[in-house]
């Protein structure tokens, strides 16, 4: 299942929580900010993005629970 959603991180704690949660899911996850795309599992990569604006999360996974977890970050 493929899904795209806009997400936003309000604090460093949210980024840390997101990183812990995404590690539990199998699939491909990318975060996009402008023209820059990074692996969403990369904690340091997330901080290389412009976090003052919403990010685009492209997720390809068979685990439907992932989208329930990611909805917490959805804008």
C-alpha positions, -999 to 999 in steps of 0.1 A, spaced: 0 0 0 14 34 -9 3 66 8 15 102 8 8 126 36 19 160 49 35 159 84 51 184 107 74 181 136 68 207 164 99 198 185 130 176 187 111 152 209 86 146 181 114 138 157 129 114 182 95 97 188 89 95 150 123 78 145 116 52 172 82 45 158 92 42 121 119 17 130 92 -8 139 77 -9 104 88 -27 73 86 -8 40 101 22 22 97 57 38 109 89 24 106 125 36 105 154 11 112 190 17 112 211 -15 136 192 -39 154 173 -11 144 137 -4 158 117 25 152 82 40 127 89 68 145 64 90 175 87 91 174 107 124 202 130 112 187 132 77 155 146 92 174 175 107 189 183 73 154 193 61 136 226 66 115 216 97 98 250 98 74 239 70 54 207 66 72 177 50 58 152 26 60 116 38 59 90 10 52 56 26 51 22 9 43 -6 34 19 -34 38 14 -26 75 -18 -5 79 -8 3 115 19 26 102 -6 51 88 -24 52 122 9 60 139 19 86 113 -15 104 115 -3 118 148 22 140 128 -2 148 100 -10 184 92 
